[in-house]
């Protein structure tokens, strides 16, 4: 899978990640946006300049090629991984975004270590996407 193909899928999948967070989150969109922003700050997954509104979160959830700040989907992955419902990616693009954010949220010495650290219910659904995300991340380190 070429890196640019991975990156295109990953970017499209960011909005899908946010849609899944919105659909599983048990609050209105303003509260979900607040939870994302506060969790990003506390978990050090990003530093939102301001807390987005629910309308902004809805907009990010619709944009496949828009300017979604990376802290939002990174935080969504962080929160989705902790949900008892054990959500999984619903598409290849979402799997690419999930894997990309997984690698951005933590530091791993190897692809094997990154895969082993995944919650058990994500090991199979993210296997190919994680490998592509790892190749993409390693390719960027060479630049």
Beta strands, then each sheet from edge to edge (+ up, - down):
end
